[in-house]
Amino acid sequence: MELYPLPTSRRTTMKKSNKIFAAAAVGALLLTGGATAVANAVTPAAAKTATAAVDVSPSAENVVPQNRITVGASSQAVNAALAKCQADKLPFVTVALVDRFGTVQALLRGDNAAEHTIEAAKQKAYTAAAFGAPTSELAKRINGNGPSIADLPGTLFLPGGVPLKVNGVSVAGIGVGGAPDGALDEACAAAGAAVLAAK
C-alpha cells in the first residue's frame, strides 16, 4: 500500500494540537500538585500539637528568700553619702547603692562629677557587696603576682565601697567614686551606710 504524505497545512495543525495537549497536561499536573500541597498544609494531622503551659509552684524549702534595701532607704543612703562628700568639699563624686548581684538600687551624681565616677562607684559598691567587706580591706589582699580576684569582671578593688549586711549576710553595697583619695570616698560611703544602721 502506498502512503502519501500529509499536506503541509495539516502537519502544522497537528503539531499545534500536540503542543496544546502537552501544555494542558503540564498545567493539569501543576494544578494537581499545587492542590495537593495546599491540602497537605491544611491537614490537621500535619499540624503540631501545642503543649499546654505548666504552672509550677516550688515548695517553700526549695526557695531562697532574697533581702533587698528598700527604695526609700537606698535614697536616704546615697543622699547622706553625697552630703558628707559635699561637706568635705568633694562635690565631684558619684554615689551608688547596689544589691549583692550588682543591680543598681540608687545612684546620685554630684554636680561636677566626671563620667568615670559613675562606673567607679557602681563597681566599688558591687565589690563590697559581693565579698562582704570594705574595698579598702579587699585591696590589701591583692598582691599583683599573677591572676587574682581583681581580675573578676565588674569589680574594683580600690577604697570607697562598704557592704550592707543583715544578720551578718551581705545584701547590698554602697560605693563612692571621684575623690582624690580612696579613703575620702570610703568615708562618704560609710556615712551613707550609717543612716541605715538599726537603731
C-alpha positions, 0 to 999 in steps of 0.5 A, spaced: 500 500 500 502 506 498 502 512 503 502 519 501 504 524 505 500 529 509 499 536 506 503 541 509 497 545 512 495 539 516 502 537 519 502 544 522 495 543 525 497 537 528 503 539 531 499 545 534 494 540 537 500 536 540 503 542 543 496 544 546 495 537 549 502 537 552 501 544 555 494 542 558 497 536 561 503 540 564 498 545 567 493 539 569 499 536 573 501 543 576 494 544 578 494 537 581 500 538 585 499 545 587 492 542 590 495 537 593 500 541 597 495 546 599 491 540 602 497 537 605 498 544 609 491 544 611 491 537 614 490 537 621 494 531 622 500 535 619 499 540 624 503 540 631 500 539 637 501 545 642 503 543 649 499 546 654 503 551 659 505 548 666 504 552 672 509 550 677 509 552 684 516 550 688 515 548 695 517 553 700 524 549 702 526 549 695 526 557 695 531 562 697 528 568 700 532 574 697 533 581 702 533 587 698 534 595 701 528 598 700 527 604 695 526 609 700 532 607 704 537 606 698 535 614 697 536 616 704 543 612 703 546 615 697 543 622 699 547 622 706 553 619 702 553 625 697 552 630 703 558 628 707 562 628 700 559 635 699 561 637 706 568 635 705 568 639 699 568 633 694 562 635 690 565 631 684 563 624 686 558 619 684 554 615 689 551 608 688 547 603 692 547 596 689 544 589 691 549 583 692 548 581 684 550 588 682 543 591 680 543 598 681 538 600 687 540 608 687 545 612 684 546 620 685 551 624 681 554 630 684 554 636 680 561 636 677 562 629 677 566 626 671 563 620 667 568 615 670 565 616 677 559 613 675 562 606 673 567 607 679 562 607 684 557 602 681 563 597 681 566 599 688 559 598 691 558 591 687 565 589 690 563 590 697 557 587 696 559 581 693 565 579 698 562 582 704 567 587 706 570 594 705 574 595 698 579 598 702 580 591 706 579 587 699 585 591 696 590 589 701 589 582 699 591 583 692 598 582 691 599 583 683 603 576 682 599 573 677 591 572 676 587 574 682 580 576 684 581 583 681 581 580 675 573 578 676 569 582 671 565 588 674 569 589 680 574 594 683 578 593 688 580 600 690 577 604 697 570 607 697 565 601 697 562 598 704 557 592 704 550 592 707 549 586 711 543 583 715 544 578 720 551 578 718 549 576 710 551 581 705 545 584 701 547 590 698 553 595 697 554 602 697 560 605 693 563 612 692 567 614 686 571 621 684 575 623 690 582 624 690 583 619 695 580 612 696 579 613 703 575 620 702 570 616 698 570 610 703 568 615 708 562 618 704 560 611 703 560 609 710 556 615 712 551 613 707 551 606 710 550 609 717 543 612 716 541 605 715 544 602 721 538 599 726 537 603 731 
